[in-house]
Amino acid sequence: MRTQERLERVPAGIRPARDEDRRHETPIDWAHLSRFTLNDRALEQEVLGLFAMEAPRYLARMQGATDRKEWMEAAHTLKGSARAVGAWAIAECAQAAETLQISAEREFAGRQATSAITISAAHGARQALERLADAVHRTLAYIDERRTASTPVPLPQPA
């Protein structure tokens, strides 16, 4: 049955929750992580622990990048890691940073870099890094809070 047909069968004003709707309720998409780890809670915690250790390292690599290659590799790796654990805000910011670099290359290809172009590119990179750093810090604080809380991690709700 197509999505539109399913939506039409739902009473007016009530719409079933979808993964896209729940993406930003918490910094981690628990339903996604649960599927990724095959509902293994110990594996979930291990994967989150690895992500919590690695995300700041890749952010630092981007912040200290001296060339395009370093920036792109760090952004791409962080994006993939974030997608694996369902940290959508980080993944989206890393994607934007990666896209920014690609767009800048296309725009400036074959042209002499003027100071205005350089300043504009640097400003865009700085903004992308600020948004990414904020997303990383919020997500890591959330992970740490969940780890230290006496309550168990909430189970994903069925769609």
MOUR-V758097 format. One record per pair of residues at least 12 apart in sequence whose C-alpha atoms are under 6 Angstrom apart, sorted by the first residue. I is the first residue (numbers start at 1). J is the second residue. D is the distance in whole Angstrom. If there is no record, write none. Layout:
I,J,D + I,J,D
This chain:
17,159,6 + 27,87,6 + 27,139,5 + 28,86,5 + 28,87,5 + 29,86,5 + 30,156,6 + 31,156,5 + 32,86,6 + 33,85,5 + 33,86,6 + 58,74,5 + 62,74,6 + 72,98,6 + 75,94,5 + 75,98,6 + 79,91,4 + 79,94,5 + 90,135,5 + 93,132,5 + 97,128,5
